[in-house]
């Protein structure tokens, strides 16, 4: 997460507050440390339903 944010910033595309970070419901994305990092960076977490591929934004009709 930190590397991705750093790269966006240095590419001239900084993250604006409230940007949504969508992920699956994997343990790494639901951990306390990760969710704290998301919040501290000003992002809003969005986690899909377990076993439902249609919660992925790119697959929505």
OpenMM code with the backbone's topology and positions (N, CA, C; nanometers):
from openmm import Vec3, app, unit

residues = "UNK UNK UNK UNK UNK UNK UNK UNK UNK UNK UNK UNK UNK UNK UNK UNK UNK UNK UNK UNK UNK UNK UNK UNK UNK UNK UNK UNK UNK UNK UNK UNK UNK UNK UNK UNK UNK UNK UNK UNK UNK UNK UNK UNK UNK UNK UNK UNK UNK UNK UNK UNK UNK UNK UNK UNK UNK UNK UNK UNK UNK".split()
positions = [
    Vec3(0.0832, -0.1173, 0.0000),
    Vec3(0.0000, 0.0000, 0.0000),
    Vec3(0.0886, 0.1248, 0.0000),
    Vec3(0.1828, 0.1304, 0.0927),
    Vec3(0.2683, 0.2501, 0.1014),
    Vec3(0.3458, 0.2737, -0.0285),
    Vec3(0.3971, 0.1645, -0.0888),
    Vec3(0.4723, 0.1778, -0.2135),
    Vec3(0.3815, 0.2274, -0.3258),
    Vec3(0.2613, 0.1754, -0.3339),
    Vec3(0.1677, 0.2189, -0.4382),
    Vec3(0.1344, 0.3670, -0.4229),
    Vec3(0.1122, 0.4113, -0.3001),
    Vec3(0.0817, 0.5522, -0.2756),
    Vec3(0.2012, 0.6404, -0.3092),
    Vec3(0.3202, 0.5942, -0.2729),
    Vec3(0.4425, 0.6686, -0.3041),
    Vec3(0.4594, 0.6817, -0.4552),
    Vec3(0.4379, 0.5706, -0.5272),
    Vec3(0.4537, 0.5736, -0.6729),
    Vec3(0.3528, 0.6663, -0.7390),
    Vec3(0.2275, 0.6643, -0.6919),
    Vec3(0.1257, 0.7562, -0.7473),
    Vec3(0.1689, 0.9007, -0.7263),
    Vec3(0.2150, 0.9294, -0.6059),
    Vec3(0.2549, 1.0659, -0.5722),
    Vec3(0.3699, 1.1122, -0.6615),
    Vec3(0.4691, 1.0258, -0.6810),
    Vec3(0.5842, 1.0632, -0.7619),
    Vec3(0.5568, 1.0604, -0.9119),
    Vec3(0.4447, 1.0033, -0.9512),
    Vec3(0.4047, 1.0052, -1.0925),
    Vec3(0.3143, 1.1252, -1.1214),
    Vec3(0.2929, 1.2092, -1.0198),
    Vec3(0.2089, 1.3270, -1.0393),
    Vec3(0.0602, 1.2983, -1.0287),
    Vec3(0.0253, 1.1836, -0.9703),
    Vec3(-0.1153, 1.1466, -0.9531),
    Vec3(-0.1428, 1.1151, -0.8064),
    Vec3(-0.1300, 1.2143, -0.7191),
    Vec3(-0.1494, 1.1882, -0.5763),
    Vec3(-0.2927, 1.1437, -0.5461),
    Vec3(-0.3051, 1.0692, -0.4396),
    Vec3(-0.4356, 1.0202, -0.3966),
    Vec3(-0.5113, 1.1344, -0.3301),
    Vec3(-0.6339, 1.1544, -0.3735),
    Vec3(-0.7157, 1.2575, -0.3108),
    Vec3(-0.7912, 1.1951, -0.1936),
    Vec3(-0.8142, 1.2720, -0.0872),
    Vec3(-0.8854, 1.2192, 0.0292),
    Vec3(-1.0218, 1.1627, -0.0107),
    Vec3(-1.0535, 1.0474, 0.0437),
    Vec3(-1.1803, 0.9846, 0.0136),
    Vec3(-1.1763, 0.8871, -0.1027),
    Vec3(-1.0589, 0.8732, -0.1663),
    Vec3(-1.0477, 0.7773, -0.2753),
    Vec3(-1.0785, 0.6378, -0.2208),
    Vec3(-1.1480, 0.5571, -0.2996),
    Vec3(-1.1896, 0.4243, -0.2557),
    Vec3(-1.0838, 0.3203, -0.2895),
    Vec3(-1.0497, 0.2385, -0.1912),
    Vec3(-0.9609, 0.1243, -0.2119),
    Vec3(-1.0480, -0.0005, -0.2039),
    Vec3(-1.0721, -0.0649, -0.3195),
    Vec3(-1.1567, -0.1848, -0.3222),
    Vec3(-1.0682, -0.3083, -0.3231),
    Vec3(-1.1036, -0.4078, -0.2421),
    Vec3(-1.0279, -0.5322, -0.2378),
    Vec3(-1.1217, -0.6489, -0.2110),
    Vec3(-1.0650, -0.7684, -0.2199),
    Vec3(-1.1432, -0.8860, -0.1841),
    Vec3(-1.1454, -0.8977, -0.0315),
    Vec3(-1.2075, -1.0010, 0.0180),
    Vec3(-1.2205, -1.0165, 0.1629),
    Vec3(-1.1081, -1.1018, 0.2215),
    Vec3(-0.9930, -1.1010, 0.1577),
    Vec3(-0.8788, -1.1778, 0.2068),
    Vec3(-0.8296, -1.1264, 0.3416),
    Vec3(-0.7640, -1.2131, 0.4154),
    Vec3(-0.7210, -1.1774, 0.5512),
    Vec3(-0.6258, -1.0586, 0.5536),
    Vec3(-0.5417, -1.0431, 0.4502),
    Vec3(-0.4493, -0.9304, 0.4491),
    Vec3(-0.5228, -0.7976, 0.4342),
    Vec3(-0.6405, -0.7989, 0.3701),
    Vec3(-0.7167, -0.6759, 0.3494),
    Vec3(-0.8141, -0.6459, 0.4618),
    Vec3(-0.8345, -0.7409, 0.5517),
    Vec3(-0.9246, -0.7180, 0.6639),
    Vec3(-0.8497, -0.7071, 0.7960),
    Vec3(-0.7172, -0.7127, 0.7906),
    Vec3(-0.6386, -0.7032, 0.9137),
    Vec3(-0.6482, -0.5622, 0.9722),
    Vec3(-0.6325, -0.5538, 1.1014),
    Vec3(-0.6401, -0.4244, 1.1706),
    Vec3(-0.5327, -0.3301, 1.1196),
    Vec3(-0.4112, -0.3796, 1.1048),
    Vec3(-0.3007, -0.2938, 1.0606),
    Vec3(-0.3271, -0.2360, 0.9208),
    Vec3(-0.3772, -0.3191, 0.8289),
    Vec3(-0.4044, -0.2717, 0.6934),
    Vec3(-0.5174, -0.1696, 0.6925),
    Vec3(-0.6252, -0.1985, 0.7648),
    Vec3(-0.7373, -0.1043, 0.7660),
    Vec3(-0.6989, 0.0275, 0.8322),
    Vec3(-0.6097, 0.0223, 0.9312),
    Vec3(-0.5601, 0.1468, 0.9913),
    Vec3(-0.4786, 0.2263, 0.8903),
    Vec3(-0.3950, 0.1576, 0.8129),
    Vec3(-0.3139, 0.2253, 0.7108),
    Vec3(-0.4037, 0.2912, 0.6061),
    Vec3(-0.5054, 0.2200, 0.5629),
    Vec3(-0.6003, 0.2753, 0.4643),
    Vec3(-0.6611, 0.4045, 0.5189),
    Vec3(-0.7064, 0.4006, 0.6427),
    Vec3(-0.7688, 0.5188, 0.7041),
    Vec3(-0.6688, 0.6323, 0.7223),
    Vec3(-0.5488, 0.6011, 0.7685),
    Vec3(-0.4477, 0.7051, 0.7900),
    Vec3(-0.4077, 0.7741, 0.6602),
    Vec3(-0.4157, 0.7031, 0.5498),
    Vec3(-0.3804, 0.7607, 0.4192),
    Vec3(-0.4971, 0.8367, 0.3565),
    Vec3(-0.6109, 0.8410, 0.4260),
    Vec3(-0.7261, 0.9154, 0.3761),
    Vec3(-0.8109, 0.8402, 0.2760),
    Vec3(-0.7902, 0.7087, 0.2668),
    Vec3(-0.8669, 0.6269, 0.1740),
    Vec3(-0.9914, 0.5716, 0.2425),
    Vec3(-1.0861, 0.5287, 0.1613),
    Vec3(-1.2072, 0.4648, 0.2118),
    Vec3(-1.2018, 0.3192, 0.1675),
    Vec3(-1.2142, 0.2266, 0.2628),
    Vec3(-1.2067, 0.0843, 0.2309),
    Vec3(-1.3389, 0.0332, 0.1755),
    Vec3(-1.3296, -0.0510, 0.0754),
    Vec3(-1.4459, -0.1179, 0.0177),
    Vec3(-1.4065, -0.2639, 0.0004),
    Vec3(-1.4770, -0.3533, 0.0672),
    Vec3(-1.4442, -0.4957, 0.0600),
    Vec3(-1.5628, -0.5705, 0.0021),
    Vec3(-1.5336, -0.6544, -0.0983),
    Vec3(-1.6382, -0.7314, -0.1639),
    Vec3(-1.6886, -0.8458, -0.0782),
    Vec3(-1.7983, -0.9037, -0.1219),
    Vec3(-1.8560, -1.0191, -0.0537),
    Vec3(-1.7708, -1.1426, -0.0800),
    Vec3(-1.7640, -1.2317, 0.0156),
    Vec3(-1.6877, -1.3551, 0.0004),
    Vec3(-1.7520, -1.4413, -0.1082),
    Vec3(-1.6711, -1.4826, -0.2070),
    Vec3(-1.7180, -1.5711, -0.3129),
    Vec3(-1.8057, -1.5072, -0.4184),
    Vec3(-1.8122, -1.3747, -0.4236),
    Vec3(-1.8982, -1.3063, -0.5204),
    Vec3(-1.8134, -1.2183, -0.6111),
    Vec3(-1.7816, -1.2697, -0.7288),
    Vec3(-1.6977, -1.1949, -0.8226),
    Vec3(-1.7629, -1.0663, -0.8712),
    Vec3(-1.8949, -1.0582, -0.8635),
    Vec3(-1.9640, -0.9398, -0.9132),
    Vec3(-1.9479, -0.8179, -0.8223),
    Vec3(-1.8817, -0.8324, -0.7087),
    Vec3(-1.8562, -0.7164, -0.6246),
    Vec3(-1.7324, -0.6402, -0.6725),
    Vec3(-1.6593, -0.6984, -0.7688),
    Vec3(-1.5438, -0.6301, -0.8245),
    Vec3(-1.5942, -0.5214, -0.9198),
    Vec3(-1.5555, -0.3946, -0.8972),
    Vec3(-1.6090, -0.2836, -0.9781),
    Vec3(-1.5964, -0.3029, -1.1289),
    Vec3(-1.4860, -0.3593, -1.1767),
    Vec3(-1.4677, -0.3737, -1.3211),
    Vec3(-1.5627, -0.4779, -1.3814),
    Vec3(-1.6239, -0.5621, -1.2988),
    Vec3(-1.7144, -0.6649, -1.3499),
    Vec3(-1.8611, -0.6259, -1.3385),
    Vec3(-1.8874, -0.5142, -1.2780),
    Vec3(-2.0270, -0.4717, -1.2640),
    Vec3(-2.0815, -0.4272, -1.3986),
    Vec3(-2.2100, -0.4574, -1.4250),
    Vec3(-2.2700, -0.4154, -1.5541),
    Vec3(-2.2827, -0.2653, -1.5652),
] * unit.nanometer
topology = app.Topology()
chain = topology.addChain("A")
for resn in residues:
    res = topology.addResidue(resn, chain)
    for name in ("N", "CA", "C"):
        topology.addAtom(name, app.Element.getBySymbol(name[0]), res)
